[in-house]
Amino acid sequence: MAFIRVTDLDLKGKRVFIRADMNVPVKDGKVTSDARITASMRTIEHCLKAGAKVMVTSHLGRPTEGEYSEENSLKPVADVLAAKLGKPVRLIRDWINGGFEVAAGELVLLENVRFNKGEKKNLDETAQKYAALCDVFVMDAFGTAHRAEASTHGVAKFAPVAAAGILLTEELEALTKALLSPARPMVAIVGGSKVSTKLTVLEALSEKVDQMVVGGGIANTFIKATGKNVGKSLCEDDLVPVAQALMTKMTARGATIPVAVDVVCGKKFDANEPAVLKDASDVADDDMIFDIGPKSAQELADIIMKAGTVVWNGPVGVFEFDQFGAGTKTIADAIAKTSAFTLAGGGDTIAAIQKYDIYDKVSYISTAGGAFLEFLEGKKLPAVEILEQRAAAK
């Protein structure tokens, strides 16, 4: 991918406007997980060390456009940034028309970009105001790269220079390595509750991978597609023919979708529900499948150990309840041990990675959800495309 990288530029004395993804969970005015802020720090610190006048902004939550709201303020983010840098970070509330100064080597945080009218609609008028604030625009929010908004796309059209931040560059390099020139065999693990939400991903991956592991509610639709009973499990009956077609298509080219041979069931979705191990063909009408059984999990672990590339998006069971977490734990352990290039993304996947403590054993963990999935689907990400266009026009 041909775009300008922020690390290639001379930033001394330049006004640098960074669009980061600091959309973090906040409770009682405090950030409860600062992983996204931590991921953004390298670009921020690089610009500060280079002597730039640094402005950073992000969205947070879903405020009403054009209206300030305390609950969606970036104030808690400013506190975390100040703690990380060891010095105060000014939060500027009304910034769109400028009127504030930033010193060389100083960082200011510009209030929630979604408070600005025209942000989500990507209005040129809004984007031009952003661009007027800077000499260099840096896109570092991979998590929102699939949305064309004024702070992710529009500003890149009008800023004097538009570059990719360190995090965005790394995300794209890791995804490209995993998808465009993968070491074989390539395995995708796609979990989640519904086939419908992941259908385009499943279809795109079914053409690329050697084995596609389906987990969670998605797996139930595939179990049903092989003619087995899934009881009261989460299952999309109308998509059974789609599951059958995907299996046929992959088998025809020598690839497979392994379907569970044993499952862990319960009668209701509850933290105290006892787990019952069953053969996949023995599921009763009032059973709900909450995890894959040990035989199936071991089969998947063996596949992961032999893989060259593993892409993981979504757990294979209700791992939040320990009694239904063994399948996801077995997969996590295999991902930690395999010599394959491993790429994981999505909120539930990261929660599983943290729960089973394999954070430093995964080759690359993507902070993004939607953009990660759209890249897997082979879609062009608008915020990346504009950076490429700007670099080509130079």
Solvent accessible surface area in square Angstrom, and as a share of the most:
residue,aa,sasa,rsa
1,M,98,0.44
2,A,78,0.61
3,F,14,0.06
4,I,27,0.14
5,R,70,0.25
6,V,1,0.01
7,T,70,0.41
8,D,101,0.52
9,L,48,0.24
10,D,110,0.57
11,L,1,0.00
12,K,156,0.66
13,G,39,0.38
14,K,78,0.33
15,R,93,0.34
16,V,0,0.00
17,F,0,0.00
18,I,1,0.01
19,R,0,0.00
20,A,0,0.00
21,D,8,0.04
22,M,0,0.00
23,N,43,0.22
24,V,9,0.05
25,P,74,0.46
26,V,52,0.30
27,K,138,0.58
28,D,135,0.70
29,G,45,0.43
30,K,145,0.62
31,V,27,0.16
32,T,86,0.50
33,S,47,0.31
34,D,56,0.29
35,A,41,0.32
36,R,71,0.26
37,I,0,0.00
38,T,70,0.41
39,A,22,0.17
40,S,1,0.01
41,M,12,0.05
42,R,110,0.40
43,T,0,0.00
44,I,0,0.00
45,E,62,0.28
46,H,55,0.25
47,C,0,0.00
48,L,22,0.11
49,K,176,0.75
50,A,36,0.28
51,G,17,0.16
52,A,0,0.00
53,K,61,0.26
54,V,0,0.00
55,M,5,0.02
56,V,0,0.00
57,T,1,0.00
58,S,0,0.00
59,H,8,0.04
60,L,8,0.04
61,G,29,0.28
62,R,206,0.75
63,P,19,0.12
64,T,89,0.52
65,E,57,0.26
66,G,34,0.32
67,E,102,0.46
68,Y,78,0.30
69,S,33,0.21
70,E,134,0.60
71,E,144,0.65
72,N,19,0.10
73,S,4,0.02
74,L,0,0.00
75,K,106,0.45
76,P,13,0.08
77,V,0,0.00
78,A,6,0.05
79,D,69,0.36
80,V,28,0.16
81,L,0,0.00
82,A,24,0.18
83,A,82,0.63
84,K,74,0.31
85,L,38,0.19
86,G,67,0.64
87,K,91,0.39
88,P,126,0.79
89,V,17,0.10
90,R,107,0.39
91,L,51,0.26
92,I,22,0.11
93,R,137,0.50
94,D,123,0.64
95,W,4,0.01
96,I,37,0.19
97,N,116,0.60
98,G,21,0.20
99,G,93,0.90
100,F,39,0.16
101,E,144,0.64
102,V,15,0.09
103,A,61,0.47
104,A,64,0.50
105,G,24,0.23
106,E,46,0.21
107,L,4,0.02
108,V,0,0.00
109,L,0,0.00
110,L,0,0.00
111,E,2,0.01
112,N,1,0.00
113,V,0,0.00
114,R,13,0.05
115,F,21,0.09
116,N,17,0.09
117,K,151,0.64
118,G,5,0.05
119,E,0,0.00
120,K,101,0.43
121,K,165,0.70
122,N,28,0.14
123,L,85,0.42
124,D,68,0.35
125,E,117,0.53
126,T,8,0.05
127,A,0,0.00
128,Q,87,0.39
129,K,74,0.31
130,Y,0,0.00
131,A,7,0.06
132,A,73,0.57
133,L,17,0.09
134,C,1,0.01
135,D,41,0.21
136,V,6,0.03
137,F,0,0.00
138,V,0,0.00
139,M,1,0.00
140,D,1,0.01
141,A,0,0.00
142,F,0,0.00
143,G,11,0.11
144,T,2,0.01
145,A,0,0.00
146,H,33,0.15
147,R,83,0.30
148,A,44,0.34
149,E,5,0.02
150,A,0,0.00
151,S,0,0.00
152,T,0,0.00
153,H,34,0.15
154,G,0,0.00
155,V,0,0.00
156,A,0,0.00
157,K,77,0.33
158,F,72,0.30
159,A,1,0.01
160,P,81,0.51
161,V,35,0.20
162,A,1,0.01
163,A,0,0.00
164,A,0,0.00
165,G,0,0.00
166,I,34,0.17
167,L,13,0.06
168,L,0,0.00
169,T,13,0.08
170,E,57,0.26
171,E,0,0.00
172,L,3,0.01
173,E,89,0.40
174,A,9,0.07
175,L,0,0.00
176,T,39,0.22
177,K,111,0.47
178,A,0,0.00
179,L,10,0.05
180,L,120,0.60
181,S,82,0.53
182,P,24,0.15
183,A,59,0.46
184,R,130,0.47
185,P,54,0.34
186,M,0,0.00
187,V,1,0.00
188,A,0,0.00
189,I,1,0.00
190,V,1,0.01
191,G,0,0.00
192,G,22,0.21
193,S,65,0.42
194,K,93,0.40
195,V,0,0.00
196,S,58,0.37
197,T,97,0.56
198,K,24,0.10
199,L,39,0.19
200,T,77,0.45
201,V,1,0.01
202,L,0,0.00
203,E,70,0.31
204,A,20,0.15
205,L,0,0.00
206,S,0,0.00
207,E,116,0.52
208,K,56,0.24
209,V,0,0.00
210,D,43,0.22
211,Q,46,0.20
212,M,0,0.00
213,V,1,0.01
214,V,9,0.05
215,G,0,0.00
216,G,21,0.20
217,G,10,0.09
218,I,0,0.00
219,A,8,0.07
220,N,4,0.02
221,T,1,0.00
222,F,0,0.00
223,I,3,0.02
224,K,72,0.31
225,A,10,0.08
226,T,59,0.34
227,G,70,0.67
228,K,69,0.29
229,N,66,0.34
230,V,5,0.03
231,G,25,0.24
232,K,115,0.49
233,S,10,0.07
234,L,91,0.45
235,C,32,0.19
236,E,30,0.14
237,D,87,0.45
238,D,115,0.60
239,L,24,0.12
240,V,21,0.12
241,P,81,0.51
242,V,39,0.23
243,A,0,0.00
244,Q,80,0.36
245,A,60,0.46
246,L,7,0.03
247,M,36,0.16
248,T,93,0.54
249,K,78,0.33
250,M,0,0.00
251,T,93,0.54
252,A,89,0.69
253,R,107,0.39
254,G,74,0.71
255,A,4,0.03
256,T,63,0.37
257,I,15,0.08
258,P,20,0.13
259,V,32,0.18
260,A,14,0.11
261,V,73,0.42
262,D,7,0.04
263,V,0,0.00
264,V,15,0.09
265,C,0,0.00
266,G,3,0.02
267,K,94,0.40
268,K,121,0.51
269,F,128,0.53
270,D,49,0.25
271,A,60,0.46
272,N,134,0.69
273,E,14,0.06
274,P,94,0.59
275,A,44,0.34
276,V,74,0.43
277,L,100,0.50
278,K,48,0.20
279,D,66,0.34
280,A,1,0.01
281,S,71,0.46
282,D,91,0.47
283,V,9,0.05
284,A,38,0.30
285,D,110,0.57
286,D,69,0.36
287,D,2,0.01
288,M,44,0.20
289,I,19,0.10
290,F,16,0.07
291,D,3,0.01
292,I,12,0.06
293,G,1,0.01
294,P,84,0.53
295,K,140,0.59
296,S,3,0.02
297,A,3,0.02
298,Q,99,0.44
299,E,72,0.32
300,L,10,0.05
301,A,8,0.07
302,D,59,0.30
303,I,20,0.10
304,I,0,0.00
305,M,85,0.38
306,K,153,0.65
307,A,8,0.06
308,G,15,0.14
309,T,1,0.01
310,V,0,0.00
311,V,1,0.01
312,W,3,0.01
313,N,8,0.04
314,G,5,0.05
315,P,15,0.09
316,V,4,0.02
317,G,9,0.09
318,V,27,0.15
319,F,10,0.04
320,E,111,0.50
321,F,37,0.16
322,D,109,0.56
323,Q,60,0.26
324,F,1,0.00
325,G,3,0.03
326,A,64,0.49
327,G,1,0.01
328,T,1,0.00
329,K,93,0.40
330,T,40,0.23
331,I,1,0.01
332,A,0,0.00
333,D,43,0.22
334,A,6,0.04
335,I,3,0.02
336,A,25,0.19
337,K,146,0.62
338,T,15,0.08
339,S,115,0.74
340,A,10,0.08
341,F,39,0.16
342,T,4,0.02
343,L,0,0.00
344,A,1,0.00
345,G,0,0.00
346,G,8,0.08
347,G,59,0.57
348,D,87,0.45
349,T,1,0.01
350,I,28,0.14
351,A,45,0.35
352,A,0,0.00
353,I,0,0.00
354,Q,100,0.44
355,K,87,0.37
356,Y,32,0.12
357,D,115,0.60
358,I,7,0.04
359,Y,96,0.36
360,D,125,0.65
361,K,112,0.47
362,V,14,0.08
363,S,59,0.38
364,Y,36,0.14
365,I,26,0.13
366,S,0,0.00
367,T,28,0.16
368,A,1,0.01
369,G,27,0.26
370,G,33,0.32
371,A,0,0.00
372,F,0,0.00
373,L,33,0.17
374,E,43,0.19
375,F,25,0.10
376,L,1,0.00
377,E,33,0.15
378,G,58,0.56
379,K,102,0.43
380,K,134,0.57
381,L,6,0.03
382,P,32,0.20
383,A,0,0.00
384,V,9,0.05
385,E,60,0.27
386,I,10,0.05
387,L,0,0.00
388,E,35,0.16
389,Q,101,0.45
390,R,55,0.20
391,A,24,0.18
392,A,88,0.68
393,A,86,0.67
394,K,181,0.77
